Amino acid sequence: FNFAGKVKPLSKSLETAVKIDLKQLDLPRYAAYAPHKPPFNLASGTLTVDSEINYKVSADKKPELSIKGAVRLDNIALNLKDGRPLVKIPSLQINASRLDVFAKKFALESILLEGLEVFASRDKKGQWMYSSLLTEAGKAHSDKSEKTPATTPASSAKNTATVSVASFRLNNASVHFNDALPAGGFKATVSEIDITAS
């Protein structure tokens, strides 16, 4: 882990830059400290960050907080609480050209997702494996809504973020399907899925 910063005190505006260099952070080790428990388990995964954060304050403009750089996830494995696999992400890299946090304008240069595996199954009672996720997520959202004041349409529009992606690639993805409802069951896998958008 490397953390470095610099300040430009003699310029007309106060500008601070912080460089973050984080390599292969073991995510499951820190997942236990998350304030809200997700309805799934993070079985494995590492995080790598190579980015720069800039904060600028000037007399005639609003403060600016921008981020640029790359974030990479490796060997991500998400499982249901009972241990069944949910999603596997061998490699995900996101390159950000500029993320304006206060202005809520996020420009991504590229997203590269390789080897994605998605698992879907239904038991003999007709219950999809995602039903438990939706139930827990809905309960968490309901609890949050009770504590959060209602927003007006004008304030909601003002808080809308803008996201642009210059390039997106999905390589060698697969979907695993297992249905125990019909007699004898049914299993299928769709593999070698490639998607490119730019």
ChimeraX attribute file (.defattr): number of C-alpha atoms within 10 A of each C-alpha:
attribute: neighborCount
match mode: 1-to-1
recipient: residues
	/A:1	10
	/A:2	9
	/A:3	10
	/A:4	10
	/A:5	12
	/A:6	11
	/A:7	14
	/A:8	12
	/A:9	10
	/A:10	8
	/A:11	9
	/A:12	10
	/A:13	15
	/A:14	15
	/A:15	19
	/A:16	16
	/A:17	18
	/A:18	16
	/A:19	19
	/A:20	18
	/A:21	15
	/A:22	16
	/A:23	14
	/A:24	14
	/A:25	16
	/A:26	14
	/A:27	16
	/A:28	16
	/A:29	13
	/A:30	9
	/A:31	15
	/A:32	12
	/A:33	9
	/A:34	8
	/A:35	7
	/A:36	9
	/A:37	11
	/A:38	15
	/A:39	15
	/A:40	18
	/A:41	20
	/A:42	18
	/A:43	18
	/A:44	17
	/A:45	21
	/A:46	17
	/A:47	17
	/A:48	19
	/A:49	20
	/A:50	16
	/A:51	17
	/A:52	19
	/A:53	17
	/A:54	18
	/A:55	15
	/A:56	17
	/A:57	15
	/A:58	13
	/A:59	9
	/A:60	7
	/A:61	9
	/A:62	11
	/A:63	15
	/A:64	15
	/A:65	19
	/A:66	20
	/A:67	21
	/A:68	21
	/A:69	19
	/A:70	20
	/A:71	17
	/A:72	20
	/A:73	20
	/A:74	20
	/A:75	16
	/A:76	20
	/A:77	18
	/A:78	20
	/A:79	18
	/A:80	19
	/A:81	15
	/A:82	8
	/A:83	11
	/A:84	15
	/A:85	18
	/A:86	20
	/A:87	18
	/A:88	22
	/A:89	20
	/A:90	16
	/A:91	17
	/A:92	19
	/A:93	17
	/A:94	19
	/A:95	20
	/A:96	20
	/A:97	17
	/A:98	17
	/A:99	19
	/A:100	17
	/A:101	13
	/A:102	12
	/A:103	16
	/A:104	16
	/A:105	16
	/A:106	20
	/A:107	19
	/A:108	21
	/A:109	19
	/A:110	20
	/A:111	21
	/A:112	16
	/A:113	22
	/A:114	18
	/A:115	20
	/A:116	21
	/A:117	19
	/A:118	18
	/A:119	18
	/A:120	16
	/A:121	19
	/A:122	19
	/A:123	14
	/A:124	12
	/A:125	8
	/A:126	12
	/A:127	14
	/A:128	15
	/A:129	16
	/A:130	14
	/A:131	11
	/A:132	15
	/A:133	16
	/A:134	12
	/A:135	12
	/A:136	14
	/A:137	14
	/A:138	12
	/A:139	12
	/A:140	15
	/A:141	11
	/A:142	12
	/A:143	11
	/A:144	11
	/A:145	11
	/A:146	9
	/A:147	8
	/A:148	9
	/A:149	8
	/A:150	9
	/A:151	8
	/A:152	8
	/A:153	9
	/A:154	8
	/A:155	9
	/A:156	10
	/A:157	9
	/A:158	9
	/A:159	11
	/A:160	11
	/A:161	13
	/A:162	11
	/A:163	11
	/A:164	11
	/A:165	17
	/A:166	13
	/A:167	14
	/A:168	16
	/A:169	14
	/A:170	18
	/A:171	15
	/A:172	14
	/A:173	19
	/A:174	18
	/A:175	16
	/A:176	15
	/A:177	15
	/A:178	16
	/A:179	19
	/A:180	16
	/A:181	15
	/A:182	11
	/A:183	8
	/A:184	8
	/A:185	12
	/A:186	13
	/A:187	11
	/A:188	10
	/A:189	12
	/A:190	12
	/A:191	14
	/A:192	14
	/A:193	13
	/A:194	14
	/A:195	12
	/A:196	10
	/A:197	11
	/A:198	9
